[in-house]
Amino acid sequence: MSEIKSEISIAEAQELVDQWIKTVGVRYFNELTNMTILMEEVGELARIMARTYGEQSFKESDKGKNLGDEMADVLWVLICLANQTGVDLTEALRRNFEKKNIRDKDRHRNNEKLK
């Protein structure tokens, strides 16, 4: 694969992951397998978050884990799932912002817990 530029759009990320899967990765794992892998990756991210920002101490096996790398692993598998289920993440995110801007317009501003 060619070198990845420093900034990529969501659509470009979807295309790059698809190219990588089809050339280096051979094929996508099935959707259920990828959903399970996503949960594993979220668990790894949660473990680092709990140890970095929570009360748990680091185990020897946790040392050297990179928070950004764990987040990227989650994003990678999420992109795989989007690609194989036909979801355009750019459009989905745009619609999600629209939904939140309508539904939550005043919700958080009026939440006493956030003041």
MODELLER restraints for C-alpha pairs under 7 A, 6 or more apart:
rsr = mdl.restraints
at = mdl.atoms
rsr.add(forms.Gaussian(group=physical.xy_distance, feature=features.Distance(at['CA:10:A'], at['CA:89:A']), mean=6.73, stdev=0.5))
rsr.add(forms.Gaussian(group=physical.xy_distance, feature=features.Distance(at['CA:10:A'], at['CA:90:A']), mean=5.90, stdev=0.5))
rsr.add(forms.Gaussian(group=physical.xy_distance, feature=features.Distance(at['CA:11:A'], at['CA:90:A']), mean=6.26, stdev=0.5))
rsr.add(forms.Gaussian(group=physical.xy_distance, feature=features.Distance(at['CA:14:A'], at['CA:79:A']), mean=5.94, stdev=0.5))
rsr.add(forms.Gaussian(group=physical.xy_distance, feature=features.Distance(at['CA:14:A'], at['CA:83:A']), mean=6.64, stdev=0.5))
rsr.add(forms.Gaussian(group=physical.xy_distance, feature=features.Distance(at['CA:17:A'], at['CA:80:A']), mean=6.97, stdev=0.5))
rsr.add(forms.Gaussian(group=physical.xy_distance, feature=features.Distance(at['CA:21:A'], at['CA:27:A']), mean=5.58, stdev=0.5))
rsr.add(forms.Gaussian(group=physical.xy_distance, feature=features.Distance(at['CA:21:A'], at['CA:28:A']), mean=6.26, stdev=0.5))
rsr.add(forms.Gaussian(group=physical.xy_distance, feature=features.Distance(at['CA:31:A'], at['CA:81:A']), mean=6.44, stdev=0.5))
rsr.add(forms.Gaussian(group=physical.xy_distance, feature=features.Distance(at['CA:34:A'], at['CA:77:A']), mean=6.57, stdev=0.5))
rsr.add(forms.Gaussian(group=physical.xy_distance, feature=features.Distance(at['CA:34:A'], at['CA:81:A']), mean=6.64, stdev=0.5))
rsr.add(forms.Gaussian(group=physical.xy_distance, feature=features.Distance(at['CA:38:A'], at['CA:74:A']), mean=6.07, stdev=0.5))
rsr.add(forms.Gaussian(group=physical.xy_distance, feature=features.Distance(at['CA:38:A'], at['CA:77:A']), mean=5.73, stdev=0.5))
rsr.add(forms.Gaussian(group=physical.xy_distance, feature=features.Distance(at['CA:38:A'], at['CA:78:A']), mean=6.81, stdev=0.5))
rsr.add(forms.Gaussian(group=physical.xy_distance, feature=features.Distance(at['CA:41:A'], at['CA:70:A']), mean=7.00, stdev=0.5))
rsr.add(forms.Gaussian(group=physical.xy_distance, feature=features.Distance(at['CA:41:A'], at['CA:73:A']), mean=6.33, stdev=0.5))
rsr.add(forms.Gaussian(group=physical.xy_distance, feature=features.Distance(at['CA:41:A'], at['CA:74:A']), mean=5.48, stdev=0.5))
rsr.add(forms.Gaussian(group=physical.xy_distance, feature=features.Distance(at['CA:42:A'], at['CA:74:A']), mean=6.11, stdev=0.5))
rsr.add(forms.Gaussian(group=physical.xy_distance, feature=features.Distance(at['CA:44:A'], at['CA:70:A']), mean=6.79, stdev=0.5))
rsr.add(forms.Gaussian(group=physical.xy_distance, feature=features.Distance(at['CA:45:A'], at['CA:67:A']), mean=6.90, stdev=0.5))
rsr.add(forms.Gaussian(group=physical.xy_distance, feature=features.Distance(at['CA:45:A'], at['CA:70:A']), mean=5.31, stdev=0.5))
rsr.add(forms.Gaussian(group=physical.xy_distance, feature=features.Distance(at['CA:45:A'], at['CA:71:A']), mean=6.46, stdev=0.5))
rsr.add(forms.Gaussian(group=physical.xy_distance, feature=features.Distance(at['CA:48:A'], at['CA:67:A']), mean=6.66, stdev=0.5))
rsr.add(forms.Gaussian(group=physical.xy_distance, feature=features.Distance(at['CA:50:A'], at['CA:56:A']), mean=5.99, stdev=0.5))
rsr.add(forms.Gaussian(group=physical.xy_distance, feature=features.Distance(at['CA:51:A'], at['CA:57:A']), mean=5.42, stdev=0.5))
rsr.add(forms.Gaussian(group=physical.xy_distance, feature=features.Distance(at['CA:51:A'], at['CA:58:A']), mean=5.66, stdev=0.5))
rsr.add(forms.Gaussian(group=physical.xy_distance, feature=features.Distance(at['CA:82:A'], at['CA:88:A']), mean=6.87, stdev=0.5))
rsr.add(forms.Gaussian(group=physical.xy_distance, feature=features.Distance(at['CA:82:A'], at['CA:89:A']), mean=6.87, stdev=0.5))
